[in-house]
Amino acid sequence: MEKKNPLVDETLLQHPFLFVLALVLGFLIMDPLQMGPLGGHEFRPVKHDIAPYRQVMQSWPRDNLSRLVTGKLEFVDEVFGPESLEFDGLGRGPYAGLADGRIVRWMGENVGWETFAIVTSNWSEKLCARGVDSTTAKQWKHEKWCGRPLGLRFNKVTGDLYIADAYYGLLVVGSKGGLATPLATQAGGKPILFANDLDVHKNGSIFFTDTSKRYNRVDHFFILLEGESTGRLLRYDPPTKTTHIVLDGLAFPNGVQLSKDQSFLLFTETTNCRLMKYWLEGPKTGTVELAANLPGFPDNVRINERGQFWVAIDCCRTAAQEVLSHNPWIRSIYFRLPIRMSFLARVMGMKMYTVISLFNENGEILEVLEDPRGVVMKLVSEVKEAQGKLWIGTVAHNHIATLPYP
């Protein structure tokens, strides 16, 4: 790995006249036909708490060999948006939560994939099973009904599988699968609107994220565009069947991972492009600190057998994006322009691709793997190191990627 050369910004911000003209047009037009990304939505942008762009990008090591490009595409068009990947205590799997609302399990070449669990009795093949279209907008209006399982974790002692479902909250299903049982749908008098990821503590309690108190998964882009910070880190206590608020006021809390000795946990804040540490034991108990600033938007974080942490990152930030992050009034105008979001993103110089990074417990970078051309996948959600491979999940594509490792 070597450090990136100083960046040259090739964005519209280098042309002040054109940028001002775009803003003026925004004032004049204000998207009366609701053609822009906001579509008439009440938009309340706030300033992001994000590290300086150049500070992060100039110190971030690059994978000049693009080693992730050598990854293998597996189960193409057999799994649909496999966000989280898990293996049970017997090494069976992977298990994956899909965009059609199912949790499925790989049973080997002779059997293939089987449906292991569903999160709601509402699920039906006629309503929910859309195959490869499950990861498209065609599924969005059905997600609330069919469920959208995101984070998956086994309790290796009991064999139970815990599920963070974007719409049905925290659930659990036994080792034989079937219909999952709801555990938590509200906390502190507020509904759990967007359960995202989770981990199981050795004492049996479940730490999990609720990404926003205002927006559900279908509207997750508004969380990023606004910079709103109503997300929470929660803890479910099985003996008392109660849910407690551990942290509040988080900006798109996403992945969760306990450390090897469980003295702390890491969680990602997607909006603020950072990895955070929450202390569970020791003199810092109950405090939060920065673990690492990241070059893009992180999703899940997963530990390996050596106590190191893989972070899945949709890369990369741009200088223009930083200007918008620090100036809510510009965002309020820019995203009301009657222009498609994909074009507005290109104007900001954003071209998303996959970066996966390995950190030690001090937040120091150990490894960076990139797929800058999107050969393996353009959007990544999780990296799990198991059985001599990196298993790479994605909320957006219909396959899993693997890469021999180490």
N, C-alpha and C positions, 0 to 999 in steps of 0.2 A: 504494500500500500504506500502511496505517496500523497503528499498534500496537493490540493487543487491550486492551480495558478490563480492570480487575481482575476476576478470576474469582470467581464465587459457586458454591461446591460444593453440588451437590444430590444427595448420596449418602447412603447408610445411615450413614456415619460421623458425620453430624450428629445422629444419634439414638443416643446411647451405650447406652441400655437395650436397644434392639432389636439392636444389634450384639453386645453381651455375651450376650444371649439366644441369638443365632445361634451364637456360639462354644460356649456351654454345650451346646446341642443337638448340636454337632459332637462334643464330648467324649463325650456319652452314646451317640450313634448310631454314629459312626465308619464309617458306610456299610457295614454288614455284607453287604448285597446287591450291593455294588459298582455302585451306580447313579450315582455321581458321576463327575467328570472323570478321577479317578485309576484307577478301576476295579480296585482291588487292586494297582496298580503300586507298586513300591518307590520312595518319593518322598523325595528328599534336598535340600530347599530350602536355598539359601545367600543371603546378603545381596548385593544388586546394587550395582555401582559405577556409580551413575547420578546425574546432576546434579539439584539441587533443582528440584522441579516448578514452583514459582512463578517462580523465577529464569528458567527457560527460557520458560515460557508468557507471562509478562508482557512479555518483550522480543521475542517472535516476531511479525513483521509478518503481517497478515491480508489476504487477498484478498476485500475486501468486495463485489466485483462477481461473485464465484464464476465466474471466466472459464472454468474448465475445463468448466463445464456446457455450454458452447457447442461442445464437441468432438463429432466425428462418429463414430458407431459403424460400424465396417467389418467385413466378412467375418463377420457374425453367424451363429453355428452352423456355420461352415465351419472354424474353428480352435478347438482345445479347450485352454484354459489356456496361451496363448502367453507364457511367462515372459520369454524374451529374444528380441529382434528384431535382425537383422543384415542388412547389405547387402554384396555381394561387391565386388571391385575394379573390376568393370565397371558397378557401380550397380544390378545386378539384385537383386530381393528385394521385400519382406522375406523373409528366412528366419526360421523360428520353430520352437522346440522345443515339442512338444505333450505333453499328459498321457497320450496313448496310446502314447508311446514313440518317435514319429517326429520327424525334422526335416523340415519341409516348406518349399517355395519357391513364391512367387507368380510365375506366368508370364504374367500379364496377363489381360485380360477374356476373350480367346478360348480360353485354355487353363485358367485358374484355378490352383488349388493342385496341386502334384505332390509326391509323396514323394521327398525328396532323399537321405535317409540314415536308417539305423537303427543303434542302438548295440549290438545283440546278435543273433546268429543264432537266438535263442529266439523272436524276434518272429514272430507270425502274426496275420493279420487276425481269425481266429476267436477267438483268445484275448485279443488286446489292443485291437482296434478297437471301442470302445463309443460312438462318436459323442459327443453332448452329455453322456452319462453319464460320460465320461472324467474330468470334473472333480468327480465325486461320490465318496462312500465306496465305491461299487461297483467302482472301479478300484484301490483301495488294496491289496487282497490280490494283485493282479497286477503291481503296479509293480516289485517286485524281479525279476520274470521278464521283463517287457517293456521295462524301463528308464524313466527319467524325465529327459530332457535338460533342463538348466536353462540355465546360461550358454553363450552362443555367441560366438565371435570368429574372424574371418578373419585369417590371416597374409597381408597384402596383397601381399607379395613372392612367396610361393610359391603362393598361391591355396588353400592348405589351410584347412579349417574345423576349429577346435578346439572340443571339446565338454566341458563339465563335467556329467556325469550323476550324479544323486543316488545311484545304486546301482553303476554300472560305472566310476566314477572319471573320470580324464582320458582322452579319446580324440581321435583325429584322423581326418578323412576327406578325400580328395582333391577337387579341383575338379569332378570328374564325379560325386561322391556315391557311394552304395552302402553297404556295411557298414563301419562305423567300426572303426579299429584301436585297441585299448587301449594306453595309454602308462604310466599310473600307477594302481595299485590299493592301494599301501601306501607308508608313509613312516615312517622311524625304527622299523621293526619293528611298526608298528600299521597295521591296515587303514584305508583311506580310506573312512569309513563314510557320508559325506554331502558329496560334492563339490558345490559350489554355483555359483560364478562364477569367471571367469578373465580374464586379459588377456595379450597377446603383446608381449614386449619386443622392441626393435629388434635385439637380439643373438640372437633366436630362442627364448630361454627363456620359459617359461610360468609366470606367477604365478597361483595359484588357491587358493580357500578350501576347507577341510574343516570343516564347521560344528560337528561334535561327534565325539568318540571314543566316546560312549556311546549316542547315539540316531541313528536314520536319519530319512529325510524324513517317513515316515508318523507317527512319534512326535515330530515337531519341536515340538509344543506343550509337551512336557515340558521341553525346553531352556529355553523362555521361563518356564514356571511355576517350575522349580527355580532358574533363574538360574545353572546350571552353566556353567563356563568351561573346557571341554576342547577348544575349537575351535582350528584352526591355519591359518596362512598358509603355503603351500607353494610351492616353485619346482621346475619340471621342466626339466632340462637335456638337450635333444635329442642333442647330440654324444655324451654319455656315457650317455644313457638312465637317468639317476639322478634321484631326487626328494629334495629337501632341505627341512628344516623351517626356515622363515624366522622365524616367530613361533609361540609356543604359549601356551596358557592364555587364549584369547580367548572372549568371551561371544557366541556365535552370529555368528561372522564370516560375512559374506554377500557383498555386491557388491565388485568390485575394479576399479580404473581407474588406469592409468598417466597421469602428467601429460604435457603436450605435449612438454616437453624430456626427459621420462623421468628427471628428477632425483629424483622421489618417486612414490609411489603412494598412492591413497586407498582405504580399505576401510571398510565399514560394520559396526558391531556392533549387531545388531538388538535384543538383550536390553537393552543399556545406552543405546539410543536416541541413538547418536552416530556421527559421521563422523571417522575417524582417518587420520593421515598417517604413512607410513613412508618415511624418507629413504633413497634409493639412492645418492646422490652428494653431494659437498660435505662441509663440516665436521660435519654432523649424521648422516652415513652410519650406518645401522644403528640409529637411534633412532626412537622412536614418540612422536607428540604428538597432542593433540586438535586437530582441524580445526574441528568445530562440534558443539554439542549440538542435538538435534532434538526437535520436539514430539510425535513418534510413533515408530513402529517402521520403520526404513529397510530397503529391499531393495537393489536394484542402483543403481550409480552409473555414469554415462556422460558422456564428454567431448564437447564440440562443437568445431567448427572454430576457434573463438576461444579455446580452451583453458579454457573454463568447464565446470562440472560439474553435470549434472542428477542429482538424488537423488529416488528414488521413496519416498514415506513413507505408511505406513498410520497414519492419525492418529485419535485423539490420546491422549496420556497423560492420566491423571486424578489428583487428589489421593489418592483411595482406593488406586489402583494403586501410588502411591509409598509409602504406609503398608505395603502388603503387601511391596513390594520391600525395604524396610529391616527387616522383621520376619519372618524365615523361619518362626518358630513359629506365627505367625498363618496364614501360607500353608499350613502343614502341617495345620492344622485346617480352614481355609476350603475348600480344594479337596477335602477328604474328605467334605464335606457331600453327602448323596444328592440333589443338585440338578444339573440340566443346566448345562453350561458357559455356554450362551447367557444363562441367567438370572443366573448368578453375575457375568457380565461386565456385565449391565445394572445390577445392584446397585452395582457399582463405578463406574457412570456412563459406561461405555465404549460408544461408538457409532462404529464404525470407518467412516472415509471416506477418500477419496484427496486427498493433498496432494503436489504436485511442486514442488521448489525448485531454483533455480539458484544456484550458489556460484562465487566466484572462487577462485584458488589459495590465498588467505589464509583461506578459510573464511567470507568475508563474503557475506551474502545479497544477491543481485541481483534475484531474482524469486521470487514465490510464486503458484502457481495452485491453486485449490481446487475440489472438487466435494462440498460438505458434504451434499448430499441423495443422493449416489450415483447421479446421473442417468447419468453416463458409465460409472463403475465404482466399486464399493465397496472393492475391494482392488486395489492397484497393485503391480507388480513391477519395471517398468523404464520409463525415458523415454529415447528416442533421437531426437536432432535430426538430420534428414536430408531432403533434397529439399524444403526449405521448409516442413517440417511437424515437429511433435512426434509421434512414433510411441510409443504407450503400451501396454505389455504387461501382462498379468495372469496370475497362476498359477491364479486361481479362476474366471474367466469364459470364455465361449466367443465372444470377439470381440476385436478390436483397436480402440483409439480413436485418432483423429488430430485434430490442431488446427493450423491454419496458424500458423507462427512463423518469424521474429519478426513 
